């Protein structure tokens, strides 16, 4: 039974880590990041609805007397 040659494992593992590091650096460098992130002021607009101007009475059919 032949013996397993492990003399090249260190070279392969180190070269794999180096290749993965270079690939991730290239992927990250293609992203555009904002230089100065700031919160944008948001303004809420008040919408006038017709039922806010007048009082309305809601009568449910089940609540009416018989």
N, CA, C, O and CB atoms as a CASP TS submission, in Angstrom:
PFRMAT TS
TARGET T0000
AUTHOR 0000-0000-0000
METHOD Language model
MODEL 1
PARENT N/A
ATOM      1  N   UNK     1       0.849  -1.183   0.000  1.00  0.00           N
ATOM      2  CA  UNK     1       0.000   0.000   0.000  1.00  0.00           C
ATOM      3  C   UNK     1       0.888   1.239   0.000  1.00  0.00           C
ATOM      4  O   UNK     1       1.736   1.401   0.877  1.00  0.00           O
ATOM      5  CB  UNK     1      -0.962   0.002   1.225  1.00  0.00           C
ATOM      6  N   UNK     2       0.690   2.119  -0.995  1.00  0.00           N
ATOM      7  CA  UNK     2       1.574   3.298  -1.087  1.00  0.00           C
ATOM      8  C   UNK     2       1.274   4.293   0.032  1.00  0.00           C
ATOM      9  O   UNK     2       0.151   4.388   0.526  1.00  0.00           O
ATOM     10  CB  UNK     2       1.416   3.990  -2.462  1.00  0.00           C
ATOM     11  N   UNK     3       2.300   5.017   0.409  1.00  0.00           N
ATOM     12  CA  UNK     3       2.143   5.985   1.476  1.00  0.00           C
ATOM     13  C   UNK     3       1.705   7.325   0.881  1.00  0.00           C
ATOM     14  O   UNK     3       2.103   7.675  -0.230  1.00  0.00           O
ATOM     15  CB  UNK     3       3.459   6.138   2.279  1.00  0.00           C
ATOM     16  N   UNK     4       0.883   8.073   1.625  1.00  0.00           N
ATOM     17  CA  UNK     4       0.353   9.341   1.148  1.00  0.00           C
ATOM     18  C   UNK     4       1.423  10.413   1.268  1.00  0.00           C
ATOM     19  O   UNK     4       1.997  10.626   2.337  1.00  0.00           O
ATOM     20  CB  UNK     4      -0.914   9.742   1.933  1.00  0.00           C
ATOM     21  N   UNK     5       1.681  11.087   0.149  1.00  0.00           N
ATOM     22  CA  UNK     5       2.711  12.133   0.130  1.00  0.00           C
ATOM     23  C   UNK     5       2.066  13.455   0.528  1.00  0.00           C
ATOM     24  O   UNK     5       1.240  13.988  -0.213  1.00  0.00           O
ATOM     25  CB  UNK     5       3.386  12.245  -1.282  1.00  0.00           C
ATOM     26  N   UNK     6       2.433  13.988   1.689  1.00  0.00           N
ATOM     27  CA  UNK     6       1.838  15.226   2.195  1.00  0.00           C
ATOM     28  C   UNK     6       2.808  16.398   2.130  1.00  0.00           C
ATOM     29  O   UNK     6       2.582  17.426   2.768  1.00  0.00           O
ATOM     30  CB  UNK     6       1.369  15.033   3.624  1.00  0.00           C
ATOM     31  N   UNK     7       3.877  16.252   1.371  1.00  0.00           N
ATOM     32  CA  UNK     7       4.884  17.311   1.339  1.00  0.00           C
ATOM     33  C   UNK     7       4.394  18.554   0.586  1.00  0.00           C
ATOM     34  O   UNK     7       4.898  19.650   0.829  1.00  0.00           O
ATOM     35  CB  UNK     7       6.164  16.789   0.696  1.00  0.00           C
ATOM     36  N   UNK     8       3.433  18.408  -0.311  1.00  0.00           N
ATOM     37  CA  UNK     8       2.965  19.564  -1.090  1.00  0.00           C
ATOM     38  C   UNK     8       1.707  20.197  -0.506  1.00  0.00           C
ATOM     39  O   UNK     8       1.200  21.180  -1.047  1.00  0.00           O
ATOM     40  CB  UNK     8       2.699  19.148  -2.523  1.00  0.00           C
ATOM     41  N   UNK     9       1.202  19.645   0.588  1.00  0.00           N
ATOM     42  CA  UNK     9      -0.042  20.173   1.149  1.00  0.00           C
ATOM     43  C   UNK     9       0.108  21.604   1.637  1.00  0.00           C
ATOM     44  O   UNK     9      -0.786  22.422   1.418  1.00  0.00           O
ATOM     45  CB  UNK     9      -0.513  19.297   2.288  1.00  0.00           C
ATOM     46  N   UNK    10       1.198  21.921   2.281  1.00  0.00           N
ATOM     47  CA  UNK    10       1.394  23.272   2.793  1.00  0.00           C
ATOM     48  C   UNK    10       1.410  24.285   1.659  1.00  0.00           C
ATOM     49  O   UNK    10       0.817  25.359   1.768  1.00  0.00           O
ATOM     50  CB  UNK    10       2.694  23.358   3.593  1.00  0.00           C
ATOM     51  N   UNK    11       2.080  23.946   0.582  1.00  0.00           N
ATOM     52  CA  UNK    11       2.131  24.849  -0.584  1.00  0.00           C
ATOM     53  C   UNK    11       0.744  25.030  -1.182  1.00  0.00           C
ATOM     54  O   UNK    11       0.367  26.144  -1.544  1.00  0.00           O
ATOM     55  CB  UNK    11       3.102  24.305  -1.657  1.00  0.00           C
ATOM     56  N   UNK    12      -0.005  23.964  -1.288  1.00  0.00           N
ATOM     57  CA  UNK    12      -1.344  24.053  -1.870  1.00  0.00           C
ATOM     58  C   UNK    12      -2.291  24.864  -0.981  1.00  0.00           C
ATOM     59  O   UNK    12      -3.077  25.667  -1.486  1.00  0.00           O
ATOM     60  CB  UNK    12      -1.914  22.650  -2.097  1.00  0.00           C
ATOM     61  N   UNK    13      -2.223  24.663   0.319  1.00  0.00           N
ATOM     62  CA  UNK    13      -3.101  25.386   1.236  1.00  0.00           C
ATOM     63  C   UNK    13      -2.766  26.871   1.234  1.00  0.00           C
ATOM     64  O   UNK    13      -3.667  27.709   1.195  1.00  0.00           O
ATOM     65  CB  UNK    13      -2.986  24.815   2.658  1.00  0.00           C
ATOM     66  N   UNK    14      -1.478  27.204   1.275  1.00  0.00           N
ATOM     67  CA  UNK    14      -1.084  28.613   1.256  1.00  0.00           C
ATOM     68  C   UNK    14      -1.456  29.284  -0.061  1.00  0.00           C
ATOM     69  O   UNK    14      -1.902  30.432  -0.069  1.00  0.00           O
ATOM     70  CB  UNK    14       0.414  28.745   1.498  1.00  0.00           C
ATOM     71  N   UNK    15      -1.275  28.579  -1.169  1.00  0.00           N
ATOM     72  CA  UNK    15      -1.644  29.173  -2.457  1.00  0.00           C
ATOM     73  C   UNK    15      -3.161  29.330  -2.575  1.00  0.00           C
ATOM     74  O   UNK    15      -3.631  30.273  -3.212  1.00  0.00           O
ATOM     75  CB  UNK    15      -1.110  28.312  -3.615  1.00  0.00           C
ATOM     76  N   UNK    16      -3.935  28.420  -1.971  1.00  0.00           N
ATOM     77  CA  UNK    16      -5.388  28.535  -1.982  1.00  0.00           C
ATOM     78  C   UNK    16      -5.824  29.766  -1.187  1.00  0.00           C
ATOM     79  O   UNK    16      -6.676  30.531  -1.638  1.00  0.00           O
ATOM     80  CB  UNK    16      -6.040  27.258  -1.406  1.00  0.00           C
ATOM     81  N   UNK    17      -5.228  29.957   0.015  1.00  0.00           N
ATOM     82  CA  UNK    17      -5.568  31.141   0.804  1.00  0.00           C
ATOM     83  C   UNK    17      -5.187  32.431   0.087  1.00  0.00           C
ATOM     84  O   UNK    17      -5.934  33.408   0.137  1.00  0.00           O
ATOM     85  CB  UNK    17      -4.880  31.084   2.158  1.00  0.00           C
ATOM     86  N   UNK    18      -4.060  32.445  -0.566  1.00  0.00           N
ATOM     87  CA  UNK    18      -3.645  33.633  -1.309  1.00  0.00           C
ATOM     88  C   UNK    18      -4.601  33.920  -2.467  1.00  0.00           C
ATOM     89  O   UNK    18      -4.956  35.074  -2.704  1.00  0.00           O
ATOM     90  CB  UNK    18      -2.216  33.458  -1.837  1.00  0.00           C
ATOM     91  N   UNK    19      -5.014  32.893  -3.177  1.00  0.00           N
ATOM     92  CA  UNK    19      -5.949  33.076  -4.293  1.00  0.00           C
ATOM     93  C   UNK    19      -7.309  33.553  -3.791  1.00  0.00           C
ATOM     94  O   UNK    19      -7.913  34.439  -4.396  1.00  0.00           O
ATOM     95  CB  UNK    19      -6.109  31.765  -5.083  1.00  0.00           C
ATOM     96  N   UNK    20      -7.799  32.975  -2.689  1.00  0.00           N
ATOM     97  CA  UNK    20      -9.082  33.418  -2.140  1.00  0.00           C
ATOM     98  C   UNK    20      -9.009  34.862  -1.651  1.00  0.00           C
ATOM     99  O   UNK    20      -9.955  35.630  -1.828  1.00  0.00           O
ATOM    100  CB  UNK    20      -9.515  32.499  -0.994  1.00  0.00           C
ATOM    101  N   UNK    21      -7.896  35.227  -1.041  1.00  0.00           N
ATOM    102  CA  UNK    21      -7.737  36.606  -0.580  1.00  0.00           C
ATOM    103  C   UNK    21      -7.761  37.578  -1.752  1.00  0.00           C
ATOM    104  O   UNK    21      -8.402  38.626  -1.672  1.00  0.00           O
ATOM    105  CB  UNK    21      -6.431  36.761   0.206  1.00  0.00           C
ATOM    106  N   UNK    22      -7.076  37.246  -2.830  1.00  0.00           N
ATOM    107  CA  UNK    22      -7.052  38.124  -4.010  1.00  0.00           C
ATOM    108  C   UNK    22      -8.434  38.207  -4.638  1.00  0.00           C
ATOM    109  O   UNK    22      -8.853  39.291  -5.044  1.00  0.00           O
ATOM    110  CB  UNK    22      -6.026  37.618  -5.050  1.00  0.00           C
ATOM    111  N   UNK    23      -9.149  37.101  -4.730  1.00  0.00           N
ATOM    112  CA  UNK    23     -10.493  37.103  -5.330  1.00  0.00           C
ATOM    113  C   UNK    23     -11.446  37.961  -4.508  1.00  0.00           C
ATOM    114  O   UNK    23     -12.208  38.750  -5.066  1.00  0.00           O
ATOM    115  CB  UNK    23     -11.042  35.664  -5.444  1.00  0.00           C
ATOM    116  N   UNK    24     -11.408  37.813  -3.176  1.00  0.00           N
ATOM    117  CA  UNK    24     -12.295  38.621  -2.333  1.00  0.00           C
ATOM    118  C   UNK    24     -11.932  40.094  -2.383  1.00  0.00           C
ATOM    119  O   UNK    24     -12.818  40.948  -2.347  1.00  0.00           O
ATOM    120  CB  UNK    24     -12.247  38.131  -0.894  1.00  0.00           C
ATOM    121  N   UNK    25     -10.652  40.407  -2.465  1.00  0.00           N
ATOM    122  CA  UNK    25     -10.254  41.805  -2.565  1.00  0.00           C
ATOM    123  C   UNK    25     -10.756  42.412  -3.875  1.00  0.00           C
ATOM    124  O   UNK    25     -11.183  43.566  -3.895  1.00  0.00           O
ATOM    125  CB  UNK    25      -8.726  41.939  -2.463  1.00  0.00           C
ATOM    126  N   UNK    26     -10.710  41.660  -4.954  1.00  0.00           N
ATOM    127  CA  UNK    26     -11.200  42.160  -6.226  1.00  0.00           C
ATOM    128  C   UNK    26     -12.711  42.345  -6.207  1.00  0.00           C
ATOM    129  O   UNK    26     -13.231  43.311  -6.766  1.00  0.00           O
ATOM    130  CB  UNK    26     -10.805  41.218  -7.346  1.00  0.00           C
ATOM    131  N   UNK    27     -13.412  41.421  -5.566  1.00  0.00           N
ATOM    132  CA  UNK    27     -14.872  41.560  -5.476  1.00  0.00           C
ATOM    133  C   UNK    27     -15.267  42.757  -4.622  1.00  0.00           C
ATOM    134  O   UNK    27     -16.180  43.499  -4.984  1.00  0.00           O
ATOM    135  CB  UNK    27     -15.494  40.287  -4.901  1.00  0.00           C
ATOM    136  N   UNK    28     -14.598  42.953  -3.505  1.00  0.00           N
ATOM    137  CA  UNK    28     -14.936  44.064  -2.619  1.00  0.00           C
ATOM    138  C   UNK    28     -14.584  45.398  -3.250  1.00  0.00           C
ATOM    139  O   UNK    28     -15.282  46.388  -3.031  1.00  0.00           O
ATOM    140  CB  UNK    28     -14.220  43.915  -1.283  1.00  0.00           C
ATOM    141  N   UNK    29     -13.514  45.440  -4.028  1.00  0.00           N
ATOM    142  CA  UNK    29     -13.091  46.708  -4.618  1.00  0.00           C
ATOM    143  C   UNK    29     -14.056  47.202  -5.697  1.00  0.00           C
ATOM    144  O   UNK    29     -14.017  48.379  -6.054  1.00  0.00           O
ATOM    145  CB  UNK    29     -11.701  46.564  -5.205  1.00  0.00           C
ATOM    146  N   UNK    30     -14.912  46.340  -6.219  1.00  0.00           N
ATOM    147  CA  UNK    30     -15.865  46.751  -7.248  1.00  0.00           C
ATOM    148  C   UNK    30     -17.133  47.366  -6.675  1.00  0.00           C
ATOM    149  O   UNK    30     -17.943  47.913  -7.424  1.00  0.00           O
ATOM    150  CB  UNK    30     -16.228  45.573  -8.105  1.00  0.00           C
ATOM    151  N   UNK    31     -17.325  47.287  -5.348  1.00  0.00           N
ATOM    152  CA  UNK    31     -18.504  47.865  -4.725  1.00  0.00           C
ATOM    153  C   UNK    31     -18.307  49.363  -4.517  1.00  0.00           C
ATOM    154  O   UNK    31     -17.212  49.827  -4.199  1.00  0.00           O
ATOM    155  CB  UNK    31     -18.806  47.170  -3.387  1.00  0.00           C
ATOM    156  N   UNK    32     -19.396  50.106  -4.707  1.00  0.00           N
ATOM    157  CA  UNK    32     -19.356  51.543  -4.456  1.00  0.00           C
ATOM    158  C   UNK    32     -19.939  51.811  -3.085  1.00  0.00           C
ATOM    159  O   UNK    32     -21.105  51.520  -2.822  1.00  0.00           O
ATOM    160  CB  UNK    32     -20.129  52.332  -5.549  1.00  0.00           C
ATOM    161  N   UNK    33     -19.114  52.369  -2.215  1.00  0.00           N
ATOM    162  CA  UNK    33     -19.553  52.715  -0.882  1.00  0.00           C
ATOM    163  C   UNK    33     -19.690  54.224  -0.788  1.00  0.00           C
ATOM    164  O   UNK    33     -18.915  54.965  -1.392  1.00  0.00           O
ATOM    165  CB  UNK    33     -18.576  52.179   0.182  1.00  0.00           C
ATOM    166  N   UNK    34     -20.687  54.678  -0.020  1.00  0.00           N
ATOM    167  CA  UNK    34     -20.869  56.101   0.168  1.00  0.00           C
ATOM    168  C   UNK    34     -19.768  56.632   1.082  1.00  0.00           C
ATOM    169  O   UNK    34     -19.429  56.014   2.091  1.00  0.00           O
ATOM    170  CB  UNK    34     -22.268  56.403   0.750  1.00  0.00           C
ATOM    171  N   UNK    35     -19.216  57.785   0.712  1.00  0.00           N
ATOM    172  CA  UNK    35     -18.116  58.332   1.498  1.00  0.00           C
ATOM    173  C   UNK    35     -18.598  58.958   2.795  1.00  0.00           C
ATOM    174  O   UNK    35     -17.958  58.806   3.836  1.00  0.00           O
ATOM    175  CB  UNK    35     -17.357  59.357   0.688  1.00  0.00           C
ATOM    176  N   UNK    36     -19.731  59.668   2.739  1.00  0.00           N
ATOM    177  CA  UNK    36     -20.222  60.344   3.930  1.00  0.00           C
ATOM    178  C   UNK    36     -21.717  60.061   4.068  1.00  0.00           C
ATOM    179  O   UNK    36     -22.532  60.856   3.599  1.00  0.00           O
ATOM    180  CB  UNK    36     -19.943  61.880   3.862  1.00  0.00           C
ATOM    181  N   UNK    37     -22.090  58.968   4.690  1.00  0.00           N
ATOM    182  CA  UNK    37     -23.518  58.666   4.811  1.00  0.00           C
ATOM    183  C   UNK    37     -24.190  59.596   5.817  1.00  0.00           C
ATOM    184  O   UNK    37     -23.738  59.727   6.955  1.00  0.00           O
ATOM    185  CB  UNK    37     -23.722  57.203   5.227  1.00  0.00           C
ATOM    186  N   UNK    38     -25.263  60.231   5.391  1.00  0.00           N
ATOM    187  CA  UNK    38     -26.027  61.131   6.250  1.00  0.00           C
ATOM    188  C   UNK    38     -27.507  60.803   6.099  1.00  0.00           C
ATOM    189  O   UNK    38     -27.958  60.344   5.049  1.00  0.00           O
ATOM    190  CB  UNK    38     -25.746  62.628   5.898  1.00  0.00           C
ATOM    191  N   UNK    39     -28.246  61.049   7.166  1.00  0.00           N
ATOM    192  CA  UNK    39     -29.679  60.825   7.108  1.00  0.00           C
ATOM    193  C   UNK    39     -30.343  61.938   6.315  1.00  0.00           C
ATOM    194  O   UNK    39     -30.098  63.120   6.557  1.00  0.00           O
ATOM    195  CB  UNK    39     -30.276  60.734   8.520  1.00  0.00           C
ATOM    196  N   UNK    40     -31.171  61.557   5.384  1.00  0.00           N
ATOM    197  CA  UNK    40     -31.897  62.543   4.603  1.00  0.00           C
ATOM    198  C   UNK    40     -33.126  62.987   5.389  1.00  0.00           C
ATOM    199  O   UNK    40     -33.831  62.153   5.957  1.00  0.00           O
ATOM    200  CB  UNK    40     -32.300  61.970   3.216  1.00  0.00           C
ATOM    201  N   UNK    41     -33.385  64.278   5.427  1.00  0.00           N
ATOM    202  CA  UNK    41     -34.567  64.728   6.170  1.00  0.00           C
ATOM    203  C   UNK    41     -35.842  64.303   5.438  1.00  0.00           C
ATOM    204  O   UNK    41     -35.996  64.541   4.240  1.00  0.00           O
ATOM    205  CB  UNK    41     -34.541  66.269   6.362  1.00  0.00           C
ATOM    206  N   UNK    42     -36.727  63.686   6.166  1.00  0.00           N
ATOM    207  CA  UNK    42     -37.990  63.250   5.570  1.00  0.00           C
ATOM    208  C   UNK    42     -39.114  64.133   6.085  1.00  0.00           C
ATOM    209  O   UNK    42     -39.231  64.386   7.284  1.00  0.00           O
ATOM    210  CB  UNK    42     -38.274  61.754   5.889  1.00  0.00           C
ATOM    211  N   UNK    43     -39.919  64.584   5.176  1.00  0.00           N
ATOM    212  CA  UNK    43     -41.053  65.434   5.527  1.00  0.00           C
ATOM    213  C   UNK    43     -42.335  64.638   5.310  1.00  0.00           C
ATOM    214  O   UNK    43     -42.565  64.086   4.234  1.00  0.00           O
ATOM    215  CB  UNK    43     -41.060  66.753   4.682  1.00  0.00           C
ATOM    216  N   UNK    44     -43.152  64.589   6.332  1.00  0.00           N
ATOM    217  CA  UNK    44     -44.431  63.904   6.195  1.00  0.00           C
ATOM    218  C   UNK    44     -45.484  64.933   5.772  1.00  0.00           C
ATOM    219  O   UNK    44     -45.647  65.981   6.396  1.00  0.00           O
ATOM    220  CB  UNK    44     -44.840  63.189   7.532  1.00  0.00           C
ATOM    221  N   UNK    45     -46.169  64.604   4.721  1.00  0.00           N
ATOM    222  CA  UNK    45     -47.195  65.500   4.211  1.00  0.00           C
ATOM    223  C   UNK    45     -48.533  65.138   4.841  1.00  0.00           C
ATOM    224  O   UNK    45     -48.920  63.970   4.861  1.00  0.00           O
ATOM    225  CB  UNK    45     -47.277  65.430   2.665  1.00  0.00           C
ATOM    226  N   UNK    46     -49.227  66.126   5.348  1.00  0.00           N
ATOM    227  CA  UNK    46     -50.544  65.918   5.947  1.00  0.00           C
ATOM    228  C   UNK    46     -51.590  65.985   4.842  1.00  0.00           C
ATOM    229  O   UNK    46     -51.735  67.005   4.169  1.00  0.00           O
ATOM    230  CB  UNK    46     -50.837  66.977   7.063  1.00  0.00           C
ATOM    231  N   UNK    47     -52.304  64.901   4.668  1.00  0.00           N
ATOM    232  CA  UNK    47     -53.344  64.860   3.648  1.00  0.00           C
ATOM    233  C   UNK    47     -54.692  65.057   4.327  1.00  0.00           C
ATOM    234  O   UNK    47     -55.046  64.354   5.274  1.00  0.00           O
ATOM    235  CB  UNK    47     -53.306  63.518   2.853  1.00  0.00           C
ATOM    236  N   UNK    48     -55.418  66.014   3.823  1.00  0.00           N
ATOM    237  CA  UNK    48     -56.752  66.286   4.366  1.00  0.00           C
ATOM    238  C   UNK    48     -57.752  65.326   3.738  1.00  0.00           C
ATOM    239  O   UNK    48     -57.868  65.236   2.516  1.00  0.00           O
ATOM    240  CB  UNK    48     -57.175  67.764   4.108  1.00  0.00           C
ATOM    241  N   UNK    49     -58.457  64.624   4.580  1.00  0.00           N
ATOM    242  CA  UNK    49     -59.477  63.712   4.099  1.00  0.00           C
ATOM    243  C   UNK    49     -60.843  64.321   4.384  1.00  0.00           C
ATOM    244  O   UNK    49     -60.986  65.084   5.340  1.00  0.00           O
ATOM    245  CB  UNK    49     -59.337  62.313   4.758  1.00  0.00           C
ATOM    246  N   UNK    50     -61.844  64.001   3.582  1.00  0.00           N
ATOM    247  CA  UNK    50     -63.150  64.651   3.754  1.00  0.00           C
ATOM    248  C   UNK    50     -63.821  64.328   5.083  1.00  0.00           C
ATOM    249  O   UNK    50     -64.614  65.134   5.568  1.00  0.00           O
ATOM    250  CB  UNK    50     -64.065  64.252   2.633  1.00  0.00           C
ATOM    251  N   UNK    51     -63.531  63.172   5.693  1.00  0.00           N
ATOM    252  CA  UNK    51     -64.212  62.844   6.939  1.00  0.00           C
ATOM    253  C   UNK    51     -63.565  63.519   8.152  1.00  0.00           C
ATOM    254  O   UNK    51     -64.116  63.455   9.251  1.00  0.00           O
ATOM    255  CB  UNK    51     -64.227  61.343   7.135  1.00  0.00           C
ATOM    256  N   UNK    52     -62.422  64.155   7.977  1.00  0.00           N
ATOM    257  CA  UNK    52     -61.832  64.880   9.090  1.00  0.00           C
ATOM    258  C   UNK    52     -62.483  66.246   9.300  1.00  0.00           C
ATOM    259  O   UNK    52     -62.406  66.808  10.393  1.00  0.00           O
ATOM    260  CB  UNK    52     -60.348  65.047   8.863  1.00  0.00           C
ATOM    261  N   UNK    53     -63.119  66.778   8.268  1.00  0.00           N
ATOM    262  CA  UNK    53     -63.691  68.118   8.356  1.00  0.00           C
ATOM    263  C   UNK    53     -65.093  68.119   8.949  1.00  0.00           C
ATOM    264  O   UNK    53     -65.532  69.152   9.456  1.00  0.00           O
ATOM    265  CB  UNK    53     -63.720  68.753   6.991  1.00  0.00           C
ATOM    266  N   UNK    54     -65.792  67.032   8.906  1.00  0.00           N
ATOM    267  CA  UNK    54     -67.158  66.999   9.425  1.00  0.00           C
ATOM    268  C   UNK    54     -67.352  65.767  10.289  1.00  0.00           C
ATOM    269  O   UNK    54     -66.665  64.757  10.135  1.00  0.00           O
ATOM    270  CB  UNK    54     -68.185  67.018   8.275  1.00  0.00           C
ATOM    271  N   UNK    55     -68.302  65.876  11.198  1.00  0.00           N
ATOM    272  CA  UNK    55     -68.604  64.767  12.083  1.00  0.00           C
ATOM    273  C   UNK    55     -69.614  63.870  11.403  1.00  0.00           C
ATOM    274  O   UNK    55     -70.642  64.339  10.915  1.00  0.00           O
ATOM    275  CB  UNK    55     -69.131  65.261  13.447  1.00  0.00           C
ATOM    276  N   UNK    56     -69.325  62.593  11.369  1.00  0.00           N
ATOM    277  CA  UNK    56     -70.259  61.655  10.742  1.00  0.00           C
ATOM    278  C   UNK    56     -70.671  60.611  11.766  1.00  0.00           C
ATOM    279  O   UNK    56     -69.880  60.202  12.617  1.00  0.00           O
ATOM    280  CB  UNK    56     -69.626  60.978   9.489  1.00  0.00           C
ATOM    281  N   UNK    57     -71.896  60.198  11.668  1.00  0.00           N
ATOM    282  CA  UNK    57     -72.419  59.175  12.556  1.00  0.00           C
ATOM    283  C   UNK    57     -72.484  57.865  11.787  1.00  0.00           C
ATOM    284  O   UNK    57     -73.044  57.791  10.693  1.00  0.00           O
ATOM    285  CB  UNK    57     -73.816  59.570  13.115  1.00  0.00           C
ATOM    286  N   UNK    58     -71.906  56.849  12.377  1.00  0.00           N
ATOM    287  CA  UNK    58     -71.899  55.533  11.734  1.00  0.00           C
ATOM    288  C   UNK    58     -72.955  54.677  12.418  1.00  0.00           C
ATOM    289  O   UNK    58     -72.922  54.467  13.631  1.00  0.00           O
ATOM    290  CB  UNK    58     -70.479  54.856  11.811  1.00  0.00           C
ATOM    291  N   UNK    59     -73.869  54.201  11.629  1.00  0.00           N
ATOM    292  CA  UNK    59     -74.926  53.326  12.156  1.00  0.00           C
ATOM    293  C   UNK    59     -74.786  51.951  11.531  1.00  0.00           C
ATOM    294  O   UNK    59     -74.941  51.786  10.321  1.00  0.00           O
ATOM    295  CB  UNK    59     -76.342  53.914  11.875  1.00  0.00           C
ATOM    296  N   UNK    60     -74.498  50.991  12.348  1.00  0.00           N
ATOM    297  CA  UNK    60     -74.412  49.633  11.845  1.00  0.00           C
ATOM    298  C   UNK    60     -75.813  49.022  11.815  1.00  0.00           C
ATOM    299  O   UNK    60     -76.621  49.298  12.701  1.00  0.00           O
ATOM    300  CB  UNK    60     -73.450  48.780  12.714  1.00  0.00           C
ATOM    301  N   UNK    61     -76.106  48.210  10.827  1.00  0.00           N
ATOM    302  CA  UNK    61     -77.436  47.611  10.753  1.00  0.00           C
ATOM    303  C   UNK    61     -77.778  46.736  11.963  1.00  0.00           C
ATOM    304  O   UNK    61     -78.947  46.656  12.340  1.00  0.00           O
ATOM    305  CB  UNK    61     -77.546  46.791   9.497  1.00  0.00           C
ATOM    306  N   UNK    62     -76.819  46.096  12.563  1.00  0.00           N
ATOM    307  CA  UNK    62     -77.103  45.216  13.699  1.00  0.00           C
ATOM    308  C   UNK    62     -77.341  46.010  14.992  1.00  0.00           C
ATOM    309  O   UNK    62     -77.927  45.485  15.938  1.00  0.00           O
ATOM    310  CB  UNK    62     -75.946  44.231  13.898  1.00  0.00           C
ATOM    311  N   UNK    63     -76.890  47.275  15.036  1.00  0.00           N
ATOM    312  CA  UNK    63     -77.046  48.029  16.242  1.00  0.00           C
ATOM    313  C   UNK    63     -78.374  48.809  16.270  1.00  0.00           C
ATOM    314  O   UNK    63     -78.685  49.458  17.269  1.00  0.00           O
ATOM    315  CB  UNK    63     -75.881  48.968  16.398  1.00  0.00           C
ATOM    316  N   UNK    64     -79.156  48.750  15.184  1.00  0.00           N
ATOM    317  CA  UNK    64     -80.432  49.472  15.152  1.00  0.00           C
ATOM    318  C   UNK    64     -81.484  48.710  15.966  1.00  0.00           C
ATOM    319  O   UNK    64     -81.478  47.480  15.997  1.00  0.00           O
ATOM    320  CB  UNK    64     -80.916  49.670  13.685  1.00  0.00           C
ATOM    321  N   UNK    65     -82.379  49.443  16.621  1.00  0.00           N
ATOM    322  CA  UNK    65     -83.441  48.757  17.359  1.00  0.00           C
ATOM    323  C   UNK    65     -84.446  48.109  16.410  1.00  0.00           C
ATOM    324  O   UNK    65     -84.638  48.579  15.288  1.00  0.00           O
ATOM    325  CB  UNK    65     -84.160  49.737  18.294  1.00  0.00           C
ATOM    326  N   UNK    66     -85.078  47.045  16.854  1.00  0.00           N
ATOM    327  CA  UNK    66     -86.045  46.334  16.018  1.00  0.00           C
ATOM    328  C   UNK    66     -87.402  46.977  16.062  1.00  0.00           C
ATOM    329  O   UNK    66     -88.332  46.501  15.411  1.00  0.00           O
ATOM    330  CB  UNK    66     -86.157  44.898  16.444  1.00  0.00           C
TER
END
